[in-house]
Amino acid sequence: MKSLFLLSALLIIGCTDGYSDVVQRLKNMIDAEPELEIEFRTMFVQSGHPNQTKEHMYQFFDSWLTFLPQVLPNSRLSHWSTASYFYIREDQTPIDAGVAVLTNNMFSTWITSFISSRGEFLSSPASLPAVPIWINSGLVNMSDFVVPPGGYTSFNDFFCRLLAPGVRPVDQNAVIASPADGNLAAFSQGVSLRYCTSDNVTVAVKGRLTTYERMLGGHADQFPFNRTMSLIVSLGVVNYHGLHSPVDGTVVSVDVFRSLLYPYTFHTFFEELHRGVIIFESPTLGKVALVIIGIDEVGSVNLLCKPGQIVKKGDRLAYFAFGGSTSIVLWNKERATFAPGIEHQIANNSDVQLGQALVVSQD
């Protein structure tokens, strides 16, 4: 799924013949486009790895294609720590040649096909050897989940596992319940919607910068910035990756924005990532938005709801395949306030569970 990390581990990979079909297509494309080959060579030089070659890159893509996902104590994936060094500097500014490569239309189109091929592998029986490693890691409480008869059929079958009935009860005092298991925060770098008065403020989500309007994908007029509050629930790789309704109400609109896929340390614009935007009409709060963001190795934002659907807090509305992801809930601050203890949890970046009360009525 997000193969741009790929260009990172080229340092340690040698080249061999006999590439996979999808990587062979990349090789054919670069062989036919001398200017694209020059861009790659320039990127290697500017990133400080002038001895790397396109052959190293092909071999790395082939290695990544069938790499079995690893679970780590810090809930991060094993290749991420070195991945971005080919296209960003230590100060997090992008390398010009890296931008040229990653935004090249032919290459970004190929990346999408590679992500699809990677997803096919993770959804195939060949990925099954990773499943017992994750289950036995001690980081996934399997008593919370349904194990299908006969067991899981692939890694993604495990990763998209369903919750067992009753393990995430919804707090009935909530007017907004947490849509997911994850880490609770307000907008990073001190930018919280409840303290802002400008409709043009740039906000940061997991290291990415975006404007308020871009984040909502055209729905910003329904959420006046200076009257809107928000909370972020960020999912770690070992978390349950289902997204559930934060409110009782009716689904007004459902949108998926499919864009370029970049590792979170490279690209600064949130709108370039895959995301879904669900707008609800709540009898208590009026309009409520749930923004669902696919990041890191997530190339999928799978929405299960449709406009006109009546939902209850805790109804399953979406899910992600393998990777990390983030959700943001936005609502009118004049109609509700944080549940007791939530501001303390925000300050401490505490974990919350699906169904936990985030917001309660001001009445």
Disulfide bonds with the S-S distance in Angstrom:
none
